[in-house]
Amino acid sequence: MHELHPDYDALISDFIQSDSLYDLRRNVDAVRLRKNPAESTAIFEEHFQYNRTLLERIAENRRVALSEQEQRQNLEKMLGCCRKKFEATDSALADAQTIVDNLKDELKNLHEQLHKTSKQRQILEALLGDCRKQFEETDHALAGAQTIVDNLKDELKNSYEQFHITQSYAEQLSEHIRNMERSRSWRYTAWLRRS
């Protein structure tokens, strides 16, 4: 009520204090006394009741005003506490918003890094595929080279064996020639070879 009509108490008090109907009541009471003086006690009683009612209303209005004032003070205290809590909440929300913004930036950076990493991974996978092909070609070439080396080893072994056989045969021939040269027939036929 006080918030909707803040001047209510003042208006009621001014109305009661101004007692704008006083002249009308006084004139009505004067006419009543002139017509019937025996009603004077009833008129005094009415005035007494009216004044008592006014005083009770004033007291009630004062109690209400004090109660509303106390309630208003309590509400203002509560409002002050709420404002402090809202300020703390606003501060916490601002901090939380800053954290959220920072996390968004970090997430954006992570997405960019992930995208770069994904591209780098694709490049590395392509390079790895090329390396695998080259290794396969190298392995195939090495297998061919190993076959050639094995064949050459076999040929070399055969050549060594042939060389040893030939060398042995040459030694036998040399020995045979020496034996021939030492023989008497060789010496006797020497004069034929000269001519």
C-alpha atoms as a printed R data frame, in Angstrom:
    type eleno elety resid chain resno       x       y       z
1   ATOM     1    CA   MET     A     1   0.000   0.000   0.000
2   ATOM     2    CA   HIS     A     2   2.761   2.389   0.987
3   ATOM     3    CA   GLU     A     3   4.616   1.708  -2.285
4   ATOM     4    CA   LEU     A     4   1.472   2.254  -4.394
5   ATOM     5    CA   HIS     A     5   0.324   5.352  -2.422
6   ATOM     6    CA   PRO     A     6   3.300   6.796  -0.541
7   ATOM     7    CA   ASP     A     7   1.281   9.924   0.465
8   ATOM     8    CA   TYR     A     8  -1.652   7.922   1.884
9   ATOM     9    CA   ASP     A     9  -0.781   8.438   5.576
10  ATOM    10    CA   ALA     A    10  -0.191  12.154   5.102
11  ATOM    11    CA   LEU     A    11  -3.468  12.585   3.187
12  ATOM    12    CA   ILE     A    12  -5.478  10.744   5.842
13  ATOM    13    CA   SER     A    13  -3.832  12.713   8.651
14  ATOM    14    CA   ASP     A    14  -4.433  16.021   6.856
15  ATOM    15    CA   PHE     A    15  -8.073  15.063   6.213
16  ATOM    16    CA   ILE     A    16  -8.626  14.124   9.853
17  ATOM    17    CA   GLN     A    17  -6.890  17.248  11.155
18  ATOM    18    CA   SER     A    18  -8.712  19.564   8.744
19  ATOM    19    CA   ASP     A    19 -12.061  17.989   9.772
20  ATOM    20    CA   SER     A    20 -13.788  19.545   6.753
21  ATOM    21    CA   LEU     A    21 -17.204  18.304   7.936
22  ATOM    22    CA   TYR     A    22 -16.873  20.020  11.343
23  ATOM    23    CA   ASP     A    23 -18.941  23.089  10.380
24  ATOM    24    CA   LEU     A    24 -21.721  20.900   8.949
25  ATOM    25    CA   ARG     A    25 -21.825  18.716  12.085
26  ATOM    26    CA   ARG     A    26 -21.822  21.772  14.358
27  ATOM    27    CA   ASN     A    27 -24.724  23.344  12.476
28  ATOM    28    CA   VAL     A    28 -26.689  20.056  12.540
29  ATOM    29    CA   ASP     A    29 -26.006  19.694  16.295
30  ATOM    30    CA   ALA     A    30 -27.108  23.319  16.954
31  ATOM    31    CA   VAL     A    31 -30.387  22.712  15.124
32  ATOM    32    CA   ARG     A    32 -30.901  19.511  17.107
33  ATOM    33    CA   LEU     A    33 -30.247  21.311  20.441
34  ATOM    34    CA   ARG     A    34 -32.666  24.101  19.572
35  ATOM    35    CA   LYS     A    35 -35.398  21.712  18.635
36  ATOM    36    CA   ASN     A    36 -34.803  19.286  21.482
37  ATOM    37    CA   PRO     A    37 -32.516  20.430  24.350
38  ATOM    38    CA   ALA     A    38 -32.948  17.009  25.978
39  ATOM    39    CA   GLU     A    39 -30.705  15.515  23.267
40  ATOM    40    CA   SER     A    40 -27.674  17.414  24.546
41  ATOM    41    CA   THR     A    41 -26.411  14.339  26.396
42  ATOM    42    CA   ALA     A    42 -26.793  12.218  23.276
43  ATOM    43    CA   ILE     A    43 -25.023  14.901  21.204
44  ATOM    44    CA   PHE     A    44 -22.125  15.054  23.705
45  ATOM    45    CA   GLU     A    45 -21.968  11.261  23.624
46  ATOM    46    CA   GLU     A    46 -21.849  11.320  19.810
47  ATOM    47    CA   HIS     A    47 -19.085  13.952  19.914
48  ATOM    48    CA   PHE     A    48 -17.204  11.889  22.467
49  ATOM    49    CA   GLN     A    49 -17.591   8.720  20.354
50  ATOM    50    CA   TYR     A    50 -16.607  10.625  17.213
51  ATOM    51    CA   ASN     A    51 -13.477  12.078  18.859
52  ATOM    52    CA   ARG     A    52 -12.640   8.685  20.334
53  ATOM    53    CA   THR     A    53 -13.041   7.046  16.922
54  ATOM    54    CA   LEU     A    54 -10.831   9.747  15.401
55  ATOM    55    CA   LEU     A    55  -8.169   9.221  18.072
56  ATOM    56    CA   GLU     A    56  -8.341   5.432  17.600
57  ATOM    57    CA   ARG     A    57  -7.990   5.879  13.859
58  ATOM    58    CA   ILE     A    58  -5.064   8.232  14.369
59  ATOM    59    CA   ALA     A    59  -3.456   5.722  16.747
60  ATOM    60    CA   GLU     A    60  -4.171   2.873  14.322
61  ATOM    61    CA   ASN     A    61  -2.791   4.902  11.429
62  ATOM    62    CA   ARG     A    62   0.287   5.689  13.518
63  ATOM    63    CA   ARG     A    63   0.725   1.993  14.374
64  ATOM    64    CA   VAL     A    64   0.278   1.068  10.728
65  ATOM    65    CA   ALA     A    65   2.671   3.806   9.672
66  ATOM    66    CA   LEU     A    66   5.246   2.682  12.258
67  ATOM    67    CA   SER     A    67   4.725  -0.942  11.262
68  ATOM    68    CA   GLU     A    68   5.050  -0.054   7.587
69  ATOM    69    CA   GLN     A    69   8.096   2.080   8.361
70  ATOM    70    CA   GLU     A    70   9.665  -0.815  10.267
71  ATOM    71    CA   GLN     A    71   8.735  -3.189   7.466
72  ATOM    72    CA   ARG     A    72  10.164  -0.725   4.971
73  ATOM    73    CA   GLN     A    73  13.407  -0.516   6.931
74  ATOM    74    CA   ASN     A    74  13.558  -4.313   7.090
75  ATOM    75    CA   LEU     A    75  12.803  -4.532   3.392
76  ATOM    76    CA   GLU     A    76  15.475  -1.926   2.647
77  ATOM    77    CA   LYS     A    77  17.969  -3.952   4.700
78  ATOM    78    CA   MET     A    78  16.937  -7.079   2.848
79  ATOM    79    CA   LEU     A    79  17.153  -5.169  -0.422
80  ATOM    80    CA   GLY     A    80  20.655  -4.002   0.553
81  ATOM    81    CA   CYS     A    81  21.654  -7.609   1.289
82  ATOM    82    CA   CYS     A    82  20.106  -8.709  -1.998
83  ATOM    83    CA   ARG     A    83  21.986  -5.976  -3.855
84  ATOM    84    CA   LYS     A    84  25.252  -7.095  -2.267
85  ATOM    85    CA   LYS     A    85  24.464 -10.684  -3.187
86  ATOM    86    CA   PHE     A    86  23.520  -9.624  -6.707
87  ATOM    87    CA   GLU     A    87  26.756  -7.647  -6.949
88  ATOM    88    CA   ALA     A    88  28.673 -10.726  -5.812
89  ATOM    89    CA   THR     A    89  26.667 -12.850  -8.247
90  ATOM    90    CA   ASP     A    90  27.245 -10.328 -11.043
91  ATOM    91    CA   SER     A    91  30.953 -10.340 -10.251
92  ATOM    92    CA   ALA     A    92  30.995 -14.146 -10.211
93  ATOM    93    CA   LEU     A    93  29.035 -14.210 -13.483
94  ATOM    94    CA   ALA     A    94  31.464 -11.722 -15.030
95  ATOM    95    CA   ASP     A    95  34.365 -13.918 -13.887
96  ATOM    96    CA   ALA     A    96  32.564 -16.982 -15.211
97  ATOM    97    CA   GLN     A    97  31.937 -15.204 -18.527
98  ATOM    98    CA   THR     A    98  35.636 -14.329 -18.723
99  ATOM    99    CA   ILE     A    99  36.515 -17.970 -18.053
100 ATOM   100    CA   VAL     A   100  33.978 -19.109 -20.674
101 ATOM   101    CA   ASP     A   101  35.407 -16.625 -23.198
102 ATOM   102    CA   ASN     A   102  38.937 -17.845 -22.445
103 ATOM   103    CA   LEU     A   103  37.802 -21.460 -22.795
104 ATOM   104    CA   LYS     A   104  36.124 -20.598 -26.112
105 ATOM   105    CA   ASP     A   105  39.375 -19.033 -27.322
106 ATOM   106    CA   GLU     A   106  41.348 -22.086 -26.161
107 ATOM   107    CA   LEU     A   107  38.819 -24.385 -27.826
108 ATOM   108    CA   LYS     A   108  39.076 -22.371 -31.049
109 ATOM   109    CA   ASN     A   109  42.887 -22.604 -30.877
110 ATOM   110    CA   LEU     A   110  42.640 -26.346 -30.217
111 ATOM   111    CA   HIS     A   111  40.321 -26.751 -33.228
112 ATOM   112    CA   GLU     A   112  42.788 -24.820 -35.381
113 ATOM   113    CA   GLN     A   113  45.692 -26.896 -34.083
114 ATOM   114    CA   LEU     A   114  43.668 -30.061 -34.611
115 ATOM   115    CA   HIS     A   115  42.919 -28.958 -38.169
116 ATOM   116    CA   LYS     A   116  46.625 -28.220 -38.764
117 ATOM   117    CA   THR     A   117  47.551 -31.512 -37.114
118 ATOM   118    CA   SER     A   118  45.012 -33.309 -39.304
119 ATOM   119    CA   LYS     A   119  46.541 -31.737 -42.431
120 ATOM   120    CA   GLN     A   120  50.033 -32.548 -41.192
121 ATOM   121    CA   ARG     A   121  48.893 -36.095 -40.479
122 ATOM   122    CA   GLN     A   122  47.537 -36.413 -44.009
123 ATOM   123    CA   ILE     A   123  50.834 -35.090 -45.406
124 ATOM   124    CA   LEU     A   124  52.801 -37.453 -43.169
125 ATOM   125    CA   GLU     A   125  50.574 -40.383 -44.162
126 ATOM   126    CA   ALA     A   126  51.170 -39.540 -47.846
127 ATOM   127    CA   LEU     A   127  54.925 -39.331 -47.188
128 ATOM   128    CA   LEU     A   128  54.748 -42.605 -45.264
129 ATOM   129    CA   GLY     A   129  52.935 -44.216 -48.206
130 ATOM   130    CA   ASP     A   130  55.657 -42.954 -50.575
131 ATOM   131    CA   CYS     A   131  58.329 -44.230 -48.181
132 ATOM   132    CA   ARG     A   132  56.609 -47.619 -48.025
133 ATOM   133    CA   LYS     A   133  56.532 -47.800 -51.826
134 ATOM   134    CA   GLN     A   134  60.193 -46.816 -51.976
135 ATOM   135    CA   PHE     A   135  61.037 -49.380 -49.287
136 ATOM   136    CA   GLU     A   136  59.106 -52.033 -51.199
137 ATOM   137    CA   GLU     A   137  60.990 -51.103 -54.362
138 ATOM   138    CA   THR     A   138  64.250 -51.094 -52.397
139 ATOM   139    CA   ASP     A   139  63.398 -54.446 -50.815
140 ATOM   140    CA   HIS     A   140  62.582 -55.830 -54.257
141 ATOM   141    CA   ALA     A   141  65.847 -54.410 -55.663
142 ATOM   142    CA   LEU     A   142  67.764 -55.766 -52.645
143 ATOM   143    CA   ALA     A   143  66.161 -59.186 -53.163
144 ATOM   144    CA   GLY     A   144  67.241 -59.036 -56.826
145 ATOM   145    CA   ALA     A   145  70.699 -57.868 -55.780
146 ATOM   146    CA   GLN     A   146  70.873 -60.679 -53.230
147 ATOM   147    CA   THR     A   147  70.006 -63.166 -55.956
148 ATOM   148    CA   ILE     A   148  72.735 -61.667 -58.158
149 ATOM   149    CA   VAL     A   149  75.205 -61.751 -55.238
150 ATOM   150    CA   ASP     A   150  74.261 -65.365 -54.509
151 ATOM   151    CA   ASN     A   151  74.730 -66.241 -58.193
152 ATOM   152    CA   LEU     A   152  78.033 -64.363 -58.254
153 ATOM   153    CA   LYS     A   153  79.116 -66.199 -55.125
154 ATOM   154    CA   ASP     A   154  78.238 -69.480 -56.777
155 ATOM   155    CA   GLU     A   155  80.077 -68.432 -59.928
156 ATOM   156    CA   LEU     A   156  83.031 -67.246 -57.850
157 ATOM   157    CA   LYS     A   157  83.032 -70.522 -55.967
158 ATOM   158    CA   ASN     A   158  82.909 -72.399 -59.252
159 ATOM   159    CA   SER     A   159  85.637 -70.110 -60.610
160 ATOM   160    CA   TYR     A   160  87.763 -70.818 -57.532
161 ATOM   161    CA   GLU     A   161  87.173 -74.503 -57.975
162 ATOM   162    CA   GLN     A   162  88.026 -74.238 -61.686
163 ATOM   163    CA   PHE     A   163  91.006 -72.070 -60.819
164 ATOM   164    CA   HIS     A   164  92.229 -74.673 -58.337
165 ATOM   165    CA   ILE     A   165  91.669 -77.453 -60.853
166 ATOM   166    CA   THR     A   166  93.436 -75.406 -63.541
167 ATOM   167    CA   GLN     A   167  96.214 -74.483 -61.152
168 ATOM   168    CA   SER     A   168  96.602 -78.089 -60.122
169 ATOM   169    CA   TYR     A   169  96.593 -79.140 -63.768
170 ATOM   170    CA   ALA     A   170  99.122 -76.382 -64.571
171 ATOM   171    CA   GLU     A   171 101.332 -77.593 -61.761
172 ATOM   172    CA   GLN     A   172 101.037 -81.119 -63.062
173 ATOM   173    CA   LEU     A   173 101.892 -79.913 -66.555
174 ATOM   174    CA   SER     A   174 104.791 -77.868 -65.224
175 ATOM   175    CA   GLU     A   175 106.021 -80.881 -63.318
176 ATOM   176    CA   HIS     A   176 105.581 -82.995 -66.412
177 ATOM   177    CA   ILE     A   177 107.520 -80.430 -68.503
178 ATOM   178    CA   ARG     A   178 110.301 -80.342 -65.928
179 ATOM   179    CA   ASN     A   179 110.427 -84.075 -65.932
180 ATOM   180    CA   MET     A   180 110.574 -84.016 -69.698
181 ATOM   181    CA   GLU     A   181 113.361 -81.468 -69.690
182 ATOM   182    CA   ARG     A   182 115.341 -83.582 -67.282
183 ATOM   183    CA   SER     A   183 114.904 -86.621 -69.363
184 ATOM   184    CA   ARG     A   184 117.720 -87.894 -71.598
185 ATOM   185    CA   SER     A   185 115.647 -87.796 -74.699
186 ATOM   186    CA   TRP     A   186 115.084 -84.108 -74.196
187 ATOM   187    CA   ARG     A   187 118.780 -83.501 -73.892
188 ATOM   188    CA   TYR     A   188 119.566 -85.596 -76.968
189 ATOM   189    CA   THR     A   189 116.949 -83.786 -79.037
190 ATOM   190    CA   ALA     A   190 118.093 -80.336 -77.991
191 ATOM   191    CA   TRP     A   191 120.287 -79.941 -81.160
192 ATOM   192    CA   LEU     A   192 117.084 -80.562 -83.268
193 ATOM   193    CA   ARG     A   193 115.160 -77.797 -81.593
194 ATOM   194    CA   ARG     A   194 117.888 -75.283 -82.256
195 ATOM   195    CA   SER     A   195 117.606 -75.459 -85.984
